[in-house]
């Protein structure tokens, strides 16, 4: 490990009374010196007990530097930027965290070590989905399978090395002066868009697959549908901003959505046009069955529904954004 550096952990939050304290406690559950850590929580006007929970935690842990700043627009991207603007001037490294995630022991230590060892501008780990309910387990399976996430390495967790993006991130503080802050209009794709700017200016992003952050998937079909629709919108806004597609996985879903509609429409004239759709559905069901047999968990059968939702919601979100002449004027909310 290189010599310890001063670190600021930035956390956008809104109504996180159930997890905010567990989040911070997991981040200090390691060997990183507490006197070199500070936490900046950008609260988007929580109406539950989030602020009370933070206050009680501060009273019990006076040795830890935790401050809360107001995020009046309640946008994740703006919240991250407000937090960055309020970090200590002595901080050298900024770690992004989500309030609803629980982090492995020595997460900060491992992220900082990965950043410094590889001389990167941003370093991070793998999003490791953990399901508690049957539906969440099905979503978790879908989010770690190439059929669901393509070649996204921070989802698949089978690669360490330089990549185009990572989950969350541990940044050199100076990189924000070089490329700018998060773009709130890209939410919920602000991470990937920032990483694209880092790479375009010659920076490096490193993925350490040994670092796994537990992520709790959406609990219902509606929540998953909305999530992936927003993902598609955010990715399209990034493509429009930079005028480039950085991976084939970004266009597969919208192309399939349009193609399947054509196949179904043409199928009214000839049943042969139903074959591609039938093949698609057969592949999805086969993968779900194989996953169920391997895991011995009947919940995984629902992944067939999850795959379809993820593909079509993402694709429709992307197409919806293409149809717009410019980026939305509204600010995406948390």
N, C-alpha and C positions, 0 to 999 in steps of 0.2 A: 504493500500500500504506500502510495506517495504520502507526503506530509498532509495532515488534515487541513482542509480549507473551510472558510466560513460559508455556511449554506443557508439560504432562505427557501423555505417550503411554501409555495403558494397554493391556496385551496379555494376555488369558487364554491359557494354553498348556498342552498336554498331549501329550507325545511328539512334539515338533516339531523333532527334531534336523536334519531335512533342510532346513527352511525358516526357522527362527527368526533365524539370523544374516542371511540374505538379506533377510528382512523388515525388520530394523532398518537394515541398510545402505541399503535402498531409501528408507527414511524420512528418512535424513540426506543423501540424494543431492539436495541442493538448496541454496537460498540462505538457509535459516533459520539464524540464529546458534546454534551448538552450545551456547554457554554459557547459552542460554535454554531448552534442551530437557532433559527428563529422561524416562527410560523406566522404567515399572513393570510387570514381568512377574509375573502371578499364575500360578504353576505348580501344576498339579493333581496333583502327585506323579508326575512323569514317571519312567519306568523305562528310558528310552533315554538318549542322550547330550545331551539338551536342555540340562541344567544345565552340563555340561562345555563345550558349544559357547558358551554365554553367558559362562562364565568366561574362556575363551580370547579371546573377543571383547573383554571388558573389559580384559584384560591388554594387548591390542594397541591399545586405544583408551582410555587412561586419562583423556583429556580429556572423555569422554562419561559422563554420569551414568546408569548402568543399575543398577537394584536388582531383586532377586527376592523376592517374598513368597509365603508358602505358602497354597494354596487347598485345605484338607483335604477339603472336600466335593466337589471336582472338578466343580463345576457352573459353567457359563459365567457365569450371572447372579451367583452368589456371587463368582466370580473377579473380575468387573468391579467389584463393590462393594468387595471387599478392596483392589483396586488403587487405587480412588478414595480410600479411607480412608488410604492410605499415600502419596499425592502430597504434594509439598512445599507448605507453607502459602503460599508466595509465588506458586504457580501461579495463573494467571488463566483459562487455557483447557485443557480436557481433550479430547484426541483419542483416539478408540477405534480400535484396529487389531486385525486378526486375524493370528495367527502364520503362517498358511499362505497369506497373500496377498503379492503383490509390488506395490509402489506406484510410481506414475509420478513422475518428477523434479518436485521442488517441490510434492509433495503437501501437506505441512504448510503451506507458505507459501500455496498456493492455497486450502486449506480455511479457514485463519485469515482471509485477506483476504476471502473470501466471507462468512464469519460477521460480520465487523466492518462491511464495506461495506453489507450488507443489514440490519444491526441485528437479526440473528436470535439465537435462543437455541440453535439447532443448525443446522449446515450440513454438507453432504456431497455426494457425487457418485454416480456410476452404477456398479453392479456389471457388470463387463464380462467375461463368461465366455469362457475360452479353452480349447479342447479340443486335447489332444495325441493321444489315441487316437481311433479312429473313433467309438466310443460317446460319448466326451466331446464330440466335435464335434457329434454329434446332440443331446446334452443342451444344449450351448451355443446351438444354433439354437432349440431349444424354449423356452429361458429368455429369449430376446430377441424372441419372437413373441407378439402379443396373444392368440393361442389358448392359449398356455401360461401367461401371466402377467396376462392381462386388461389393465387400464389402469394397472398399477403403473409409474409414471414412472421410478423409479430402476432398473428393469429395461430399459425400452424405450429410454431414453437420447435421447429426442427433445424434451425440454422442460427449460427452466430457469425457476425461479420458486418461489413458496411452495407447499409440498406437505404431505402428511400424514406422510411418512416418507422417510428417505434411507438409503443404504447406509452402515453403520458410523456415522460422525458426528463432528463437532467442536463441542463444547459450551462455553457459558459455564459456568465452574465454579460460579457462584452458583445456576444453575438447579437443581442437585441439592439445594440447601438449600430451594428453593422448592417443588419437586414430589416430592422423595424420590429414592432411588437406583433402580437396576434392580430389578425384581421377579423373583427367581429362579424362582418358580413359573410364570412365563410362558415360560420357555425352551422352544423356540428363538425365541420371538416377543417376547423382552424388549425389543428395540429399538423395535419398533412400539408396544408398550404404553407405554413411557416417552414416546415422542413423542406418543401420544394424551393423556397427562397434561399434557404441556407445552402442547399446543393448548387443552386444557380450561381451563387457568389463564391463557389469553390470550397464550401464547408463540407464537413463529414459527419455522418450519423452512424452510430454503431449500435447494433442489436446484440445483447447478451441473452441467449435463450435460457441460461441458468437462472435468470431473474424472472420469476413468475408472480404476477399480481392477480389475486383472486377478484373476479368480476362476477356480479350476480345478474344474470340475464333478466329480460322482461318477463313478467308473470302471466301475461295474457296475449291472446292473438291480436287484440286491438293495439296494445302497447308495442308489440313487435312490429306491426304494420306501420304505425306512426313513426317508430324509430328508423326503420329502413327507408321509408319515404323521405324522411328528413336527411338521411345519409345520402340518398341519391341526389336530392336538391343541392346539398352542400358540396358534393363532389363536382356537380355540373358547374356551380358557381366558380369553383377553383379552375376548372378547365377553361371557362369563358374568360376568366381574369388573365390567365397565363397563355391562352391560345395553344395549349398542347395537352395531349393525353399521355400520361406517363406509364400506363400499364394497360394491357388488353382487358384486364378484368373490369376496367371502368366502362367499357362499351358493350360487353357481352350481354348484360341484363337488358339494357334498353333495346339492343338489336333483337334479342329474343322476344321481348314483349311485342315489338312491332311485327316480327316475323310470325309469331304464333297467332296474332290477330288475322294476318293475311291467310295463314294456313286454315284457320277455322272458317273464315269467310269463303275461301275457295273450296273448302270441303263440302259446301252446300251443292257445288256443281259436280265434284268428284270426291269420293271417299278416300282416294289416294292421298289427298292433301292432309288428311287427319293423321297420317303415319308419323311425321316428325313430332307432333304433339304426343302421340301414343308412345313413341320411343323415349321422349323426354320424361314422361310420367313413369314409364317402366324403369328407367335408370334410377330415378328418385326413390321409387318404392323398393327396388333391389338393394340400394345402398342403406336404406332405413332398416330393411330386414337383416342384412349382414351385420349392421351396427347393433341391432337388438340381440342377435345370436352371440356376438362376441362379448357384449357387455352383460348378457343375461338379465337385461332390464327392459321390461315391456314398454317403459316410458319412451324409449328411443324410437318406437314405431311412429310416434307423433312428429318425428323429425321430417317426415315426408311433407307434412303440412308446413312446417317451418321453412324448409327449402323453397317451397312455392311462394310463400309470403315474402321471404327475403329477396328472391329474384324479381318478383313482379312489383313489389313496393319500391325497391331500389330503382328498378328500370323506369317505372312510371314517374317517380320523383325526378329522375334525371331528365326524362322527356318533358315533363312539366316545366322544368327550369329552362330547357332549350327554347321553349315557346315564348319565353319572356325576352323582351328587347334589351333589358338591362338587369342589373342586380336588384333585388327587392329593396324598396325604400324602408321597410320596417326592420326592426332589430330582432333577430331570432332570440327566443327566450330560453332560459334554462329548463 
